[in-house]
Amino acid sequence: PIFGICLGPQLLGLAGGGQTFKLRFGHRGANQPVMNKATGKVEITSQNHGFALDAETLPETMEVTHFNLNDRTIEGIRHKEYPAFGVQYHPEASAGPHDSHYLFREFVEML
């Protein structure tokens, strides 16, 4: 199983044939709102990245799980066939303060 954090989902996307692009303004600091598509809940996140995955280039085997509410860029992906997922933000930073802890439980369940 793979749980990618920060650069992790970009690497998963690139490995699957997707592409990245440079953000005009990087996502920096705390209090970045991210929507979990499965639950509709908003997570308050800490971020520090200047690139994002291009949704148009993601392979059919990957689904977008989270997106940034400020600019609608991808913040999380999951592989549909293999136990691999990742989020662009930093759930270990506890910005929310515990909004993203469920991701670690999901990873442990995959193990």
GIDAZI-V992037 format. One record per pair of residues at least 6 apart in sequence whose ideal C-beta (glycine too) atoms are under 7 Angstrom apart, sorted by the first residue. I is the first residue (numbers start at 1). J is the second residue. D is the distance in Angstrom with one decimal. If there is no record, write none. Layout:
# GIDAZI-V992037
i:I j:J d:D
i:I j:J d:D
This chain:
# GIDAZI-V992037
i:1 j:83 d:4.0
i:1 j:84 d:6.9
i:1 j:107 d:6.5
i:1 j:110 d:3.9
i:1 j:111 d:5.7
i:2 j:12 d:7.0
i:2 j:84 d:4.0
i:3 j:85 d:6.4
i:3 j:86 d:6.5
i:3 j:107 d:4.1
i:4 j:11 d:6.2
i:4 j:12 d:5.4
i:4 j:86 d:2.9
i:5 j:86 d:6.6
i:5 j:87 d:6.3
i:5 j:90 d:6.4
i:5 j:91 d:6.8
i:5 j:92 d:6.9
i:6 j:49 d:6.2
i:6 j:88 d:6.6
i:6 j:90 d:6.2
i:8 j:86 d:3.9
i:9 j:53 d:6.6
i:9 j:76 d:6.3
i:9 j:77 d:5.0
i:9 j:86 d:3.4
i:9 j:87 d:6.3
i:9 j:88 d:5.5
i:10 j:20 d:5.4
i:10 j:51 d:6.3
i:10 j:53 d:6.0
i:12 j:77 d:6.2
i:12 j:79 d:7.0
i:12 j:84 d:5.9
i:12 j:86 d:5.3
i:13 j:53 d:4.4
i:13 j:58 d:6.0
i:13 j:62 d:6.7
i:13 j:77 d:6.1
i:14 j:20 d:6.7
i:16 j:59 d:4.5
i:16 j:61 d:6.3
i:16 j:62 d:5.5
i:17 j:59 d:5.0
i:18 j:53 d:5.6
i:18 j:54 d:6.5
i:18 j:57 d:4.5
i:18 j:58 d:4.6
i:18 j:59 d:6.5
i:19 j:54 d:4.7
i:19 j:57 d:4.3
i:20 j:51 d:4.7
i:20 j:52 d:6.5
i:20 j:53 d:5.8
i:20 j:54 d:6.5
i:21 j:51 d:6.6
i:21 j:52 d:6.4
i:21 j:54 d:5.4
i:22 j:50 d:6.2
i:22 j:51 d:5.6
i:23 j:50 d:5.6
i:23 j:51 d:6.4
i:23 j:52 d:5.7
i:23 j:73 d:6.9
i:26 j:49 d:6.2
i:26 j:50 d:3.7
i:27 j:47 d:4.0
i:27 j:49 d:5.6
i:27 j:68 d:6.8
i:28 j:47 d:6.6
i:28 j:48 d:5.7
i:29 j:47 d:7.0
i:30 j:46 d:4.7
i:30 j:95 d:4.6
i:31 j:44 d:5.7
i:31 j:95 d:6.5
i:32 j:45 d:4.8
i:32 j:47 d:4.7
i:32 j:68 d:6.7
i:32 j:70 d:6.9
i:32 j:89 d:6.6
i:33 j:42 d:5.3
i:33 j:44 d:6.3
i:33 j:69 d:4.2
i:33 j:70 d:6.7
i:34 j:42 d:6.9
i:34 j:43 d:4.9
i:34 j:45 d:5.0
i:34 j:66 d:5.2
i:34 j:67 d:7.0
i:34 j:68 d:5.8
i:34 j:69 d:6.7
i:34 j:75 d:4.6
i:34 j:89 d:6.1
i:35 j:42 d:5.7
i:35 j:66 d:6.5
i:35 j:67 d:5.6
i:35 j:69 d:5.6
i:36 j:43 d:6.3
i:36 j:65 d:7.0
i:36 j:66 d:5.6
i:37 j:64 d:6.7
i:37 j:65 d:5.7
i:37 j:66 d:6.6
i:37 j:67 d:7.0
i:38 j:65 d:6.6
i:42 j:69 d:6.7
i:43 j:96 d:5.8
i:43 j:99 d:3.9
i:43 j:100 d:5.4
i:44 j:95 d:5.2
i:44 j:96 d:4.2
i:44 j:99 d:5.6
i:45 j:89 d:3.7
i:45 j:90 d:6.9
i:45 j:95 d:5.3
i:45 j:100 d:6.7
i:46 j:89 d:6.4
i:46 j:90 d:4.6
i:46 j:93 d:3.7
i:46 j:95 d:4.2
i:47 j:88 d:6.9
i:47 j:89 d:4.7
i:47 j:90 d:6.6
i:49 j:88 d:6.0
i:52 j:73 d:4.2
i:52 j:74 d:5.8
i:52 j:88 d:6.9
i:53 j:74 d:4.5
i:53 j:77 d:6.8
i:55 j:64 d:6.3
i:55 j:74 d:5.8
i:58 j:77 d:7.0
i:61 j:79 d:6.1
i:61 j:80 d:5.2
i:61 j:81 d:5.8
i:62 j:77 d:5.1
i:62 j:78 d:6.9
i:62 j:79 d:5.6
i:62 j:80 d:6.7
i:63 j:77 d:6.7
i:63 j:78 d:5.5
i:63 j:80 d:6.0
i:64 j:74 d:5.4
i:64 j:77 d:5.8
i:65 j:76 d:4.1
i:65 j:77 d:6.1
i:65 j:78 d:5.0
i:65 j:85 d:6.8
i:66 j:75 d:4.0
i:66 j:76 d:3.1
i:66 j:87 d:6.0
i:67 j:73 d:6.6
i:67 j:74 d:6.0
i:67 j:75 d:5.5
i:68 j:75 d:5.1
i:74 j:88 d:6.9
i:75 j:87 d:6.1
i:75 j:88 d:4.6
i:75 j:89 d:5.9
i:76 j:86 d:6.6
i:76 j:87 d:4.2
i:76 j:88 d:6.6
i:77 j:85 d:6.6
i:77 j:86 d:6.1
i:78 j:85 d:4.1
i:79 j:85 d:6.8
i:83 j:110 d:4.5
i:87 j:103 d:6.4
i:91 j:100 d:3.4
i:91 j:103 d:5.0
i:91 j:104 d:7.0
